[in-house]
């Protein structure tokens, strides 16, 4: 699943709960900026994705453009991939 600033991959899991991994590009960015981006993405995943999916692993990979994105733009990206994260019937 690809959005403007993010790539999201869903993997089935038999654990019974949702796990979210966040990956951000390192090269050329300070630790402060990387951690800020990771905190934003984790919070958005907690707010929107934890209530939708169950028993799967999600990997959210931020692209370089995500460092310049506003919180609202990142939220829009999470919202655009949220319907595709729901459990498959």
C-alpha positions, 0 to 999 in steps of 0.5 A: 500500500502506497500513499504520498509519504508512506509505504505500508505493508500488512502481514498476517500474524497468528499472535492475536494482536496488532504490532506496528513497526515504523521505519524512517530513512536515516541518511542526512537527517538528525536523530531529533528529526528521525525521532520526531517523525517516528513519534508522529507516525506511532501516534497516528497508528495508535489513533487510527490503525489500532482500532481497525486491525487485529492480529496482523503486523504492519510495517510503516516505511516513511519516505524522505518527503515525510520529513517535510510533511505536516502532521495533517498530511501524515494523518491524511496518508494514514487515513488513505491506507486505513481501509486497506489495513482492515481484516480480510474476509 
